[in-house]
Amino acid sequence: MTASELHALYLKGTLNQAEIIRDSIMPGWLIEFRDVSGRIFELTDTLGCPVSFNCVADARERVHQVADCAIQEDHLYRFYDR
């Protein structure tokens, strides 16, 4: 889902958590949002391709632009960002 679609879900009270995870295909970080029932919504561009960020800080900034919710980071791969 695009940032604007995810923001609309947040305004409806649907989204309650975001997770920043390491992209397993390309260097970068992806964002997944979760709703209250545990469904996952990945941040994508308008073509449906996942949006990848260069660093965790950039991904965190985008999460805050979309929703004011709890953020979890994928600490297993945290050393990649150093």
Secondary structure, 3 states (H helix, E strand, C coil): CCHHHHHHHHHCCCEEEEEEEECCCCCCEEEEEEECCCCEEECECCCCCECCECCHHHHHHHHHHHCCCEEEECHHHHHHHC
